Amino acid sequence: MASPLLSLRKINKSFGPVHVLKNVDFDAYAGKVTALVGDNGAGKSTLIKCIAGIYTPETGEFIFEGNKVTIAGPRDATALGIEIVYQDLALCDNLDIVHNMFLGREEKSGITLNESTMESMAKKTLDGLSVRTVKSIRQKVASLSGGQRQTVAIARAVLWNSKVVILDEPTAALGVAQTEQVLKLVRQLADNGLAVIVISHNLNDVFQVADNIAAMYLGTMAAQVEKNSVTQNDVVRLITTGSSDAIAGAKK
Amino acid sequence: MSEQITIEKSLRDWWSKVKAGQVGALPAILGLVVLCLVFGSMSSVFLTPGNFANLLTQAAAVTVIAMGLIFVLLLGEIDLSAGYAAGVCGAILVIMITEMDYAWYIAFPVSILGGVVLGAFIGYLVAQLKIPSFVVTLATFLAFQGLLLLLVGEGGTIRIEDPVILAVENKNLSVSASWIFFFVTAGAYVLSGLWKFSKRRRAGLVDSLFKFWVIKTIGLIVIGVAATSALTVERSNNPELVSLRGIPYVVPVILVLLVGATFVLTRTSYGLHIYAVGGNAEAARRAGINVKMVRITAFMICSGFAAVAGMIFVSRANSISPTTGGSSTLLYAVGAAVIGGTSLFGGKGKVSDAILGGLVVAVIDNGMALLGYPAGIKFMVTGAVLLISATIDAVSRRGASAG
């Protein structure tokens, strides 16, 4: 396998006396979907918040594109091209799709907003993701379905030539058809060359879309394996016991 | 490409927006038309040019307060003290001119600065200390009322004789200046609209709302011509003694405020951030917007507009009194904003809502007074209209989230 775009080595993070991440290693590859699985409280959210710069780990290294980097805040992560799509999406219902995608980073000419540039860029990004379900990119987000809202949130994350996109439970609130649509979009992101990290509880989704699976157990990385080398049962065992003894492709 | 887009498609797009909960100005326009027809048929005075000019000057102060309030309402906040902020700023203006002999062009900016400081104080308490704006401005409502009383002196009024300040509500543009004003305004409106659409076309973006804009613009120009014609008719009972023709000075004053505030809200990133904070403050924060700063500045703008309204009050009454900006002023202003289509839940509204709503409120006030109804009935009818508007707001919101 090619060298990873983003590597985390021996990450440790505590909240007071609680040791949440214990020597966690994690790799994400360009053009691949890496699923991050684990039971509630295993440390998935803490890990991605460390990647996104919201938490700063006590010890450990980040290696991005082969260089050691420090991520001290969300701005550092954004500057590297790491974007996160939260589970609650963080969209403004009363704004249209274009304004949501550019919120906080508007294109301006002088002091006025450059609406036509923003609209063209938003359109290009959505086209690049093969999104055809949105009628008009000037409609308010309030009028969109759950899947479409997820699409807008994802499109916002890739608008800035980002290299790593982290999706937190992208299908948790969606129906069958919309889940399908979002998973297709996730695949499309990876095919466009991004490193995609997906947190999910749904192993069917994981097996449908992921290339690699990273399973966490009680604050440790139980194993990071290629999807093709494991079965769903293996992953369930990793999640529930943290034991990777039975898995051939596992690198502890 | 745009040739294929028909008027029907334009209207259909607009209708789907209406159904999606973006009813916009439609109910207020319909209400205004109905009210004018009813009062016009019941009173012989209501539809005269004289009463029309009177209506505009009556509506002016409340409308300006409402314009400022819209910045605060867009955040989902409220400023209950904007009426008395107008009173306090009016008092600053009068005291500086009458008692301290300052020129109006010094006193007026100082009174606006006073308003901005009051707003910064409110905004700081709301944004930094996270006290609900309802409570903060209820307190400042009382405090500003007290401040006004102290400034003016109990029971007293202070007269003002400055000709410029008095002219705002009491003098009119000359007939030729009125028409020049109309043509410049209409020309600027048409050109800016065409420029916007041509820019979008050059960028290769489709515009289904262009035909709708044309219809709207024609409608506005017809109304503008009618209004200017009506206002340039002689409306004095005794033209030989004193002639009364032309657009009242307060109209261009309000128009400048309207254009300025609309520009800020729709064309700048600051305006977009106001809508964003009102729609989803947490999302705005995560997008890197300084939510606190947006909140504080919105209250500053609101009180700054109130200061202009204070000047208009003073001009209309020729004086300042301890009740200027009191009684129903603030409630009328909130009513005007909501009747015009601004949501009390935040995130939805336009500055022009204040003009429409302000006219509705003034028409009810004026029309019922002409028909000889007591103030009690007037308040109840205005209350009912406000309730209807709030209902439309709430129902259309439900429609939007169900979609």
Chai-1 contact restraints between the chains, C-beta under 6 A:
chainA,res_idxA,chainB,res_idxB,connection_type,confidence,min_distance_angstrom,max_distance_angstrom,comment,restraint_id
A,A90,B,A283,contact,1.0,0.0,6.0,A-B,restraint_1
A,A90,B,R286,contact,1.0,0.0,6.0,A-B,restraint_2
A,L91,B,A283,contact,1.0,0.0,6.0,A-B,restraint_3
A,C92,B,A276,contact,1.0,0.0,6.0,A-B,restraint_4
A,C92,B,G279,contact,1.0,0.0,6.0,A-B,restraint_5
A,C92,B,N280,contact,1.0,0.0,6.0,A-B,restraint_6
A,C92,B,A283,contact,1.0,0.0,6.0,A-B,restraint_7
A,D93,B,G279,contact,1.0,0.0,6.0,A-B,restraint_8
A,N94,B,G279,contact,1.0,0.0,6.0,A-B,restraint_9
A,N94,B,G347,contact,1.0,0.0,6.0,A-B,restraint_10
A,N94,B,K348,contact,1.0,0.0,6.0,A-B,restraint_11
A,H99,B,L272,contact,1.0,0.0,6.0,A-B,restraint_12
A,L103,B,A276,contact,1.0,0.0,6.0,A-B,restraint_13
A,L103,B,A287,contact,1.0,0.0,6.0,A-B,restraint_14
A,G104,B,A287,contact,1.0,0.0,6.0,A-B,restraint_15
A,G104,B,G288,contact,1.0,0.0,6.0,A-B,restraint_16
A,G104,B,I289,contact,1.0,0.0,6.0,A-B,restraint_17
A,E106,B,S269,contact,1.0,0.0,6.0,A-B,restraint_18
A,I111,B,T268,contact,1.0,0.0,6.0,A-B,restraint_19
A,T112,B,R267,contact,1.0,0.0,6.0,A-B,restraint_20
A,L113,B,R267,contact,1.0,0.0,6.0,A-B,restraint_21
A,L113,B,S269,contact,1.0,0.0,6.0,A-B,restraint_22
A,S116,B,K199,contact,1.0,0.0,6.0,A-B,restraint_23
A,S116,B,R200,contact,1.0,0.0,6.0,A-B,restraint_24
A,S116,B,A203,contact,1.0,0.0,6.0,A-B,restraint_25
A,S116,B,L205,contact,1.0,0.0,6.0,A-B,restraint_26
A,E119,B,L205,contact,1.0,0.0,6.0,A-B,restraint_27
A,S120,B,A203,contact,1.0,0.0,6.0,A-B,restraint_28
A,A142,B,A400,contact,1.0,0.0,6.0,A-B,restraint_29
A,S143,B,A20,contact,1.0,0.0,6.0,A-B,restraint_30
A,S143,B,G403,contact,1.0,0.0,6.0,A-B,restraint_31
